[in-house]
Amino acid sequence: MRPYKTNPLLVERIWGGKSLLEYNKKLGEKAIGESWETGSLEGNNPVLIKLIDAKESLSVQVHPDDEFARRAENRKNGKSEAWVVLDCDEDSFIICGFNRPIKKEEFRKLLEEGRITQVLNYIKVRKGDYIYIPAGTIHSLGKGVLVYEVQQPSDLTYRIYDWDRTDSQGKKRELHIDKAVDAIDYSSELPRISNIYDASRNGVSDIVDCRYFKSSFGTLQDKERHNYETGLFRAVTVISGNAVLESEETRLSIRKGDTCIIPADYNRTVFVEGLGAAEYIVTTCSTKI
């Protein structure tokens, strides 16, 4: 299969907003966007890529790891993920992990008393921040944040707290307390957050490298090229400017918000070339799911 440009799927959410439309006017021609997703839970792609616009804070949640997903849900994998902040308000935050050591019994007690926000780890973010969120980590994306998300292809999410939010019928969303309490990794350390713009602006620099995927940040000047060899699945998402993805038989124009897939079995070198200054994220997987 040749490289191809994806047609993202719009998924509307209770917390969604309109800033994603401002990020790429092309998306505005289709619908009001909250979460634009590339990949498939049932397909062969080893990752799911999203552009998530959080007009309101997402629920406080946790995703199970592979073992928990197989044992409790009869699913083949859990969900580890990573975020890159593409845009955010001045006072935007994310939640990732706890702000102090905590045990399962204490956490359940805090839930019963409605006091879990006291032990959540709030992190103020700025454009370019990135963070890896392994399965078992309690987390939430805060209001006013637009992120690039790469994750294992899974929809397993256990909601713990939803800010007492209701839908248009006045109903609260379902919580999954028992499973969430069991799925949380209480031994995990505080997360490390870095920024893509603190590294060298020349070439490509690593963002995250875990057992499921590796993501890197690339910068291009006009007519500058980065080449990618065969044998690995790659997803290339432009986050600033315009570029071209090209091989001997393929030429695809990609602009901010677009994602192209380079299949693992494509046997020709692929180039990403800047049309003026451009920035992109490339996510690599060595195997299919």
Buried (B, 14 or more C-beta within 10 A) or exposed (E): EEBBBBEBEBEEBBBBBEBBBBBBEEBBEEEBBBBBBBBEBEEEBBBBBBBBBBBBBBBBBBBBBBEBBBEBBEBEBBBBBBBBBBBBEEEBBBBBBBEEEBEEEEBBEBBEEEEBEEBBBEBEBEBBBBBBBBBBBBBBBBBBBBBBBBBBBBEBBBBBBBBEEEEEEEEEEEBBBEBBBEBBBBEBEEBEBBBBBEBEEEEBBEBBEBEBBBBBBBBBEEEBEBEBEBEBBBBBBBBBBBBBBBBEEBEBBBBBBBBBBBBBEBEEEBBBBBBEBBBBBBBBBEEEB
